[in-house]
Amino acid sequence: MDNKVMVFDIQKFSVHDGPGIRTIVFFKGCPLRCRWCANPESQSFEPELLIYPDKCVGCGRCAEVCREGCFSQKDGTVVFDRSRCVSCGRCAEVCYPESRSLAGELMSLEDIKKEVDKDIPFYRNSGGGVTFSGGEPMCHPDAVEELARYYKEEQGVSVAVETCGYVPWENYQRTVKYLDLALFDLKCIDDEKHIKYTGGSNRQILDNISKISKLVKTVARIPIIPSVNDSPEDIDAFGGFIKELGTIDTVHILPYHNYGMNKYAALGRDYLLRELEAPSDEHMDDIKKQLEGYGFEVNIGG
């Protein structure tokens, strides 16, 4: 097994994504391209440079250290040529106003353990633990298996995974015995709509949630995207599918937001849902009541 894995963040003292106080390890790389993704820097399996021009003070340090000639100065402004960038991160290291930021770092499993282990007393006192998220953590099955085994068997803390389900079932099989909780995303039940808005079919996803929910406590998480999956018919499709599984009693509905929009610009990408507004509190309450009608415990948010 390769002892290093691409990680783009380790978030501490989270009270979401599982019970108690948790540390979230965010693995980089995802096979889906959901149009509403709030963390576009999580999608590629390679490091990526984010540029925030409004933070730039024009000092030119980035141009001095860049070996690819990505930066030039024009009329007192630093100009960036992304086509030349190899995401080495040298510019980010010297940029004191943090106008340049590198998303993605190859970390050894030992280094991940050392960082997460610092907060083990908080996990034990609160019933918390570690959650593997992404990106899609199960695109890194060897790393997740070893980390999950370590935290379950050696440290005795809660282990959770947040997953989109768009990976082969084999990626889950070795890890599922170490999991206390699976937070499983469901985007659309209609396959054509799923392909249109995420770039992938949901057939494997629906099969995987059926399998994993028989083996470990599973929470279905539905991002509520106006005009995409929030109609009464869409909600009934979610409710009917989850009810038929017979293995899931908790559903989280996550209201759409556009907080990640500036990251798309920082990556040189277009944000396709720019005009979309967040669902109202009343609409979220209506969806909650509709799903509660299927007998689920429903939470708004994670």
C-alpha positions as CSV (number, residue, x, y, z in Angstrom):
1,M,0.0,0.0,0.0
2,D,1.3,3.5,-0.9
3,N,1.7,5.2,2.5
4,K,0.7,8.6,1.2
5,V,-2.6,10.0,0.2
6,M,-3.9,13.4,-1.1
7,V,-5.6,15.4,1.6
8,F,-6.9,19.0,1.2
9,D,-7.9,19.7,4.8
10,I,-8.1,18.4,8.4
11,Q,-10.8,20.2,10.3
12,K,-10.9,20.0,14.0
13,F,-13.6,20.5,16.7
14,S,-16.4,19.8,14.3
15,V,-19.8,19.1,15.8
16,H,-21.4,18.0,12.5
17,D,-20.7,14.9,10.4
18,G,-21.3,12.5,13.3
19,P,-21.8,12.5,17.0
20,G,-19.7,14.4,19.6
21,I,-16.6,16.5,18.9
22,R,-14.9,15.2,15.7
23,T,-12.0,15.7,13.4
24,I,-12.8,15.6,9.7
25,V,-10.2,14.4,7.3
26,F,-10.9,15.7,3.8
27,F,-9.5,13.5,1.1
28,K,-9.0,15.1,-2.3
29,G,-10.6,13.7,-5.5
30,C,-14.2,12.9,-6.4
31,P,-15.6,11.1,-9.4
32,L,-18.7,13.3,-9.5
33,R,-19.1,16.9,-10.6
34,C,-22.1,18.1,-8.8
35,R,-23.0,21.6,-10.1
36,W,-23.7,22.8,-6.6
37,C,-20.5,21.5,-5.0
38,A,-19.3,23.9,-2.3
39,N,-15.8,22.6,-2.4
40,P,-14.7,22.5,-6.0
41,E,-11.1,22.2,-4.9
42,S,-12.0,18.8,-3.6
43,Q,-12.8,17.3,-7.0
44,S,-9.4,16.9,-8.7
45,F,-7.1,14.2,-7.5
46,E,-4.2,16.5,-8.0
47,P,-3.1,19.7,-6.1
48,E,-4.6,22.9,-7.4
49,L,-3.7,26.6,-7.0
50,L,-6.5,29.0,-6.0
51,I,-5.9,32.7,-6.8
52,Y,-7.8,35.5,-5.0
53,P,-6.9,38.7,-6.8
54,D,-8.7,40.9,-4.3
55,K,-6.2,39.9,-1.6
56,C,-3.1,40.6,-3.8
57,V,-1.0,43.6,-2.8
58,G,1.2,43.5,-5.9
59,C,4.4,42.7,-4.1
60,G,5.6,40.4,-6.9
61,R,7.1,37.7,-4.6
62,C,5.1,35.1,-6.5
63,A,6.8,36.0,-9.8
64,E,10.2,35.9,-8.1
65,V,9.8,32.2,-7.0
66,C,7.7,30.8,-9.8
67,R,9.9,28.6,-12.1
68,E,7.2,28.3,-14.8
69,G,6.8,32.0,-15.6
70,C,3.1,32.0,-14.5
71,F,3.2,35.5,-13.1
72,S,3.9,38.9,-14.7
73,Q,3.3,42.5,-13.7
74,K,1.3,44.9,-15.7
75,D,0.4,48.4,-14.7
76,G,1.1,47.5,-11.0
77,T,-1.1,44.4,-11.2
78,V,0.1,40.8,-11.0
79,V,-1.3,38.8,-13.9
80,F,-1.5,35.0,-13.6
81,D,-1.3,32.5,-16.6
82,R,-3.0,29.3,-15.3
83,S,-2.0,27.4,-18.5
84,R,1.6,27.4,-17.3
85,C,0.9,26.4,-13.7
86,V,2.0,23.0,-12.4
87,S,0.6,23.6,-8.9
88,C,4.0,23.4,-7.2
89,G,2.8,25.8,-4.4
90,R,5.9,27.9,-4.2
91,C,3.9,31.1,-4.8
92,A,1.5,30.2,-2.0
93,E,4.4,29.6,0.4
94,V,5.7,33.2,0.0
95,C,2.3,35.0,-0.3
96,Y,1.8,36.7,3.0
97,P,-1.7,38.1,2.2
98,E,-2.8,34.6,1.2
99,S,-3.8,35.6,-2.3
100,R,-2.4,32.3,-3.5
101,S,-3.5,29.1,-1.9
102,L,-2.6,25.5,-2.7
103,A,-5.3,22.9,-2.2
104,G,-4.0,19.4,-1.8
105,E,-1.1,17.8,0.1
106,L,0.3,14.3,-0.1
107,M,0.3,13.2,3.6
108,S,1.6,10.0,5.0
109,L,-0.9,8.0,7.1
110,E,1.4,8.4,10.1
111,D,1.3,12.2,9.7
112,I,-2.5,12.1,9.5
113,K,-2.6,9.9,12.6
114,K,-0.3,12.3,14.5
115,E,-2.5,15.3,13.7
116,V,-5.8,13.6,14.5
117,D,-4.5,11.9,17.6
118,K,-3.9,15.3,19.3
119,D,-7.6,15.6,20.0
120,I,-8.4,12.0,21.1
121,P,-9.3,13.1,24.7
122,F,-12.0,15.4,23.2
123,Y,-13.4,12.4,21.2
124,R,-13.6,10.2,24.3
125,N,-15.1,12.8,26.5
126,S,-17.8,13.7,24.0
127,G,-18.5,10.4,22.3
128,G,-16.9,11.9,19.2
129,G,-14.3,10.6,16.8
130,V,-13.0,10.9,13.3
131,T,-15.0,11.3,10.1
132,F,-13.5,10.6,6.6
133,S,-14.9,13.0,4.0
134,G,-13.9,14.5,0.7
135,G,-14.0,14.7,-2.1
136,E,-14.8,11.1,-2.0
137,P,-12.8,9.3,0.7
138,M,-13.7,5.8,-0.7
139,C,-11.7,6.6,-3.8
140,H,-8.8,6.0,-1.4
141,P,-9.8,2.6,0.0
142,D,-6.4,1.5,1.3
143,A,-5.8,4.6,3.3
144,V,-9.3,4.8,4.7
145,E,-9.2,1.1,5.7
146,E,-6.0,1.5,7.6
147,L,-7.1,4.8,9.3
148,A,-10.5,3.4,10.2
149,R,-8.9,0.2,11.6
150,Y,-6.5,2.2,13.7
151,Y,-9.1,4.5,15.2
152,K,-11.6,1.7,15.8
153,E,-9.3,-1.0,17.1
154,E,-6.3,0.8,18.6
155,Q,-7.9,4.0,19.8
156,G,-11.5,2.9,20.4
157,V,-13.2,6.0,19.1
158,S,-16.1,6.6,16.8
159,V,-15.4,6.2,13.0
160,A,-17.7,7.7,10.4
161,V,-17.5,8.1,6.6
162,E,-19.2,10.7,4.4
163,T,-19.7,9.3,0.9
164,C,-21.3,10.0,-2.4
165,G,-21.5,6.3,-3.1
166,Y,-20.1,6.6,-6.7
167,V,-17.4,4.0,-6.2
168,P,-17.3,0.2,-6.6
169,W,-18.7,-1.8,-3.6
170,E,-15.4,-3.4,-3.2
171,N,-14.0,-0.1,-1.9
172,Y,-16.3,-0.3,1.1
173,Q,-16.0,-4.0,1.9
174,R,-12.7,-3.9,3.8
175,T,-13.6,-0.8,5.8
176,V,-17.3,-1.3,6.7
177,K,-16.5,-3.5,9.7
178,Y,-14.7,-0.6,11.3
179,L,-17.4,2.0,10.7
180,D,-19.9,3.2,13.3
181,L,-21.7,5.5,10.9
182,A,-22.1,6.1,7.2
183,L,-23.4,9.5,6.1
184,F,-24.6,8.7,2.6
185,D,-25.4,11.4,0.0
186,L,-28.5,11.0,-2.2
187,K,-28.8,13.7,-4.9
188,C,-31.6,12.5,-7.3
189,I,-33.6,9.3,-7.6
190,D,-34.3,9.9,-11.3
191,D,-31.2,8.6,-13.1
192,E,-31.3,11.0,-16.1
193,K,-31.5,14.0,-13.8
194,H,-28.7,12.6,-11.7
195,I,-26.5,12.3,-14.8
196,K,-27.4,15.8,-15.9
197,Y,-26.5,17.5,-12.6
198,T,-23.7,15.4,-11.2
199,G,-22.1,13.8,-14.3
200,G,-22.7,10.2,-13.2
201,S,-25.4,7.6,-13.0
202,N,-27.0,6.9,-9.6
203,R,-27.4,3.1,-10.2
204,Q,-24.2,2.2,-8.4
205,I,-25.0,4.7,-5.7
206,L,-28.5,3.3,-5.0
207,D,-27.0,-0.2,-4.9
208,N,-24.3,0.8,-2.5
209,I,-26.6,2.5,0.0
210,S,-28.8,-0.6,0.0
211,K,-25.8,-2.7,0.8
212,I,-24.0,-0.5,3.4
213,S,-27.2,0.3,5.3
214,K,-27.6,-3.4,6.0
215,L,-24.1,-3.5,7.7
216,V,-23.7,-0.2,9.5
217,K,-25.9,2.6,10.8
218,T,-26.6,4.9,7.8
219,V,-28.0,8.4,7.6
220,A,-29.3,9.5,4.2
221,R,-28.2,13.1,3.4
222,I,-30.1,15.0,0.7
223,P,-28.9,18.3,-0.6
224,I,-32.0,20.4,-1.4
225,I,-31.3,22.1,-4.7
226,P,-34.1,24.4,-5.9
227,S,-35.5,23.5,-9.3
228,V,-33.4,20.3,-9.3
229,N,-34.6,17.9,-6.6
230,D,-37.0,19.9,-4.4
231,S,-40.4,19.3,-5.9
232,P,-43.0,17.3,-4.0
233,E,-42.6,14.5,-6.6
234,D,-38.8,14.5,-6.0
235,I,-39.2,14.3,-2.2
236,D,-41.7,11.5,-2.6
237,A,-39.2,9.7,-4.7
238,F,-36.6,10.0,-2.0
239,G,-39.0,9.0,0.7
240,G,-40.3,6.0,-1.2
241,F,-36.8,4.7,-2.0
242,I,-35.4,5.1,1.5
243,K,-38.6,3.6,3.0
244,E,-38.3,0.6,0.7
245,L,-34.8,-0.1,1.9
246,G,-36.1,-0.7,5.4
247,T,-32.7,0.0,7.0
248,I,-32.6,3.8,7.4
249,D,-34.5,5.8,9.9
250,T,-32.7,9.2,9.9
251,V,-32.6,11.7,7.0
252,H,-30.6,14.9,6.9
253,I,-31.8,17.6,4.4
254,L,-29.1,20.1,3.5
255,P,-30.3,23.5,2.1
256,Y,-28.4,24.7,-1.0
257,H,-26.0,27.6,-0.5
258,N,-23.5,29.3,-2.8
259,Y,-20.8,29.9,-0.2
260,G,-18.3,28.2,-2.4
261,M,-18.9,30.4,-5.5
262,N,-15.7,32.4,-5.0
263,K,-13.6,29.2,-5.0
264,Y,-14.7,28.5,-8.6
265,A,-13.4,31.9,-9.7
266,A,-10.2,31.2,-7.7
267,L,-9.8,28.0,-9.7
268,G,-10.5,29.7,-13.0
269,R,-13.8,27.8,-13.3
270,D,-17.4,28.9,-14.0
271,Y,-20.1,28.5,-11.4
272,L,-23.1,27.2,-13.2
273,L,-25.7,27.9,-10.6
274,R,-24.9,31.6,-10.1
275,E,-28.5,32.7,-10.3
276,L,-29.9,30.0,-7.9
277,E,-31.2,31.2,-4.6
278,A,-31.2,29.2,-1.3
279,P,-34.5,27.5,-0.4
280,S,-36.6,29.4,2.1
281,D,-36.9,28.2,5.7
282,E,-40.6,27.6,5.0
283,H,-39.8,25.4,2.0
284,M,-37.3,23.4,4.1
285,D,-39.9,22.9,6.8
286,D,-42.4,21.6,4.2
287,I,-39.8,19.1,2.9
288,K,-39.1,18.0,6.4
289,K,-42.7,17.4,7.1
290,Q,-43.2,15.5,3.9
291,L,-40.3,13.2,4.7
292,E,-41.4,12.8,8.3
293,G,-44.6,11.4,6.8
294,Y,-42.6,8.3,5.8
295,G,-41.7,7.7,9.4
296,F,-38.1,9.1,9.3
297,E,-36.4,11.3,11.9
298,V,-35.5,14.4,9.7
299,N,-33.0,17.0,10.5
300,I,-32.4,20.2,8.6
301,G,-28.6,20.5,8.3
302,G,-26.0,18.0,9.3
